[in-house]
């Protein structure tokens, strides 16, 4: 993949030696720069190779999830059903399995993108929408709307974004002390997350039984029952947030170097943070509004991308691809491992992601003790 670096963000009055040192560091970390009139890009062959391999695995898993089910289908039957076939097989594929696979991939991509933005911005591997309260804020408002009978796609999407924005603003304001410290942001986010989760449980307790059951099942996260209307919402969310995030990638990488360096390079700190946080919130809210709060994908996907491509920011596009891969894999596993039953995606990702979170906490704890 290519990652752009807008040198226009650098103040011409800044120290030229600092600018050259930054260029050399970025060449080593992100790939060699290629510049032309009005643009600058960095070629990253390793990131391109990893992303291509992940896309191939994602496609294979998506096809497998369409083929396997209560009514198994062969690969040629799936291809025929996708490209204009008719009959019962085509109805099963086009009405149920294909939108589920596509919607799951889009929801996971949005979470992976949001996680990469928040983790790079906070310079902390624990900073993700599910830890910072973004997903639970979106879930709380969505559950309230569902209990009130407002179940339209537009209402749920708008409510999810509003809830995520309010929760994020609360975390940011409570953690702000003449700047943002990554660990303080995490701790405040955990506290806000717990409060919002308690609020969601209280709303469910007060709701009518059938409504509460439906809302509770939604809070487990999953792609079962997704239709093309919901897929369109997810596709629109990704179509908006991915270009926004990649367009702000230069600012994101500059902020990841620290406020002092970013300020010396002439970057407007708070405006840049606001744009990036808004992009991350919008991506997470779009996913939660449709698929519910699927835990740990936003936390894990950027970490996998970072380790495989060897870049400190993990790559926004690569993180989105791994988010899609994890979501489709979790959905496929939840459908195949429980026999006739089906394990919701959120439970699968929680069972798999919980040990990863413990590992990250132990790793950071041992590093702090050693230091």
Phi, psi and omega in degrees: 000160175252144179236121185278148174230111183276106180288348175294343179285348182271131179291125179299337180278354180292165181298119180300326178296323178295319178298318179293321178296321178296318178300316180296319179295319179291325176300318181289320187276324191243352183115162184286140183281142172235119186243150176213185180297110175082006179213162175210134180222160178236123181279128182231082183301323181296318178295321179296319179295314180296316180296320179296317178296319179295322177296321179296316178295320178300315180297318179297318179294321179297317178296318179296321180293331177282324183288319188265142179170193178299331177239092185296146179232147174280162181300316181295327177293321178295315180299316180296321180292323181290320186258049167097015177290174180225169179100187184297322180297316179296323179296316179299315183291307188284332183270327187241299193284319181293311177298329178294315180293314180294315179297320177297318179296317180294318179298317178295322179297320178297319179292318178298319178296314180298317179298320179296320179296311184292319182293319179290320181295318181276349184055043182211127183292344180272352182280106177215162184302326181283333177277324185276359177091003181294311181293318181290327175297316177296320181294321182300310181294322179297318178296319177301315180296320179295321179291336177272359179087006179268091186247011178293152182300317181295317181295315181293320180295314178296319178295320179297317179295318179297316179296318179295320181294318180294316179297318180294318178298320179297315179298315183296314182293320180290331182270349186283121175220085185053040183130175182247122174260131186302313183291322176297321178299318179296313183296317177295320179298320178297319179295313178297320179302316180295318179296316182292321178298320175298320177297320178297317178298322179294318178297317179297324180294326183276343186285160174297150193304309184292321178295318179296321179296316179296317180294321179296317178299324178294322181293344177285342179079134178174167183246004180294132178087003178295136175246182184291335176296316178291323177298322179297321178297315179296318180296319178296319178299317179290323180296332179273312190282326182294312175297323177299313182295314180293327176292333179263009185299323180297316177296320180298314180294324178294318178296329180291345177278352180113151182298323182298313180294316181299319179293320178295331179273006174082019182276130174289104192297302188292322178296319179294317178298317181299316179296317182290318178297318178300320178295315179296320178295316181298318180296313180294319182294321179298320179292314183294321182301328184263312189257356184083174182282096178271115188281152164074345177296316179295334178281317190274320187303312179296330179293318177297314180299317181298318182289326184279325182262352175070031179242141183295332181268353178078342182080119184294313181294317180297321178296321178296320179296316179291328174298317177297318180297315180295321181295314180294321179295319180293321178295316179297316179296318180296331179278332187262334189275344187250018179067234181287338179278177179221126178272124179302148183302319182300326178288319178299313182292328177293317179295323180277326185275336179304310176301326178295319178296319178299318179299315180296319179295318179294322180295315179292325179294318179292325179294319179295321180293318179294325183280000000 
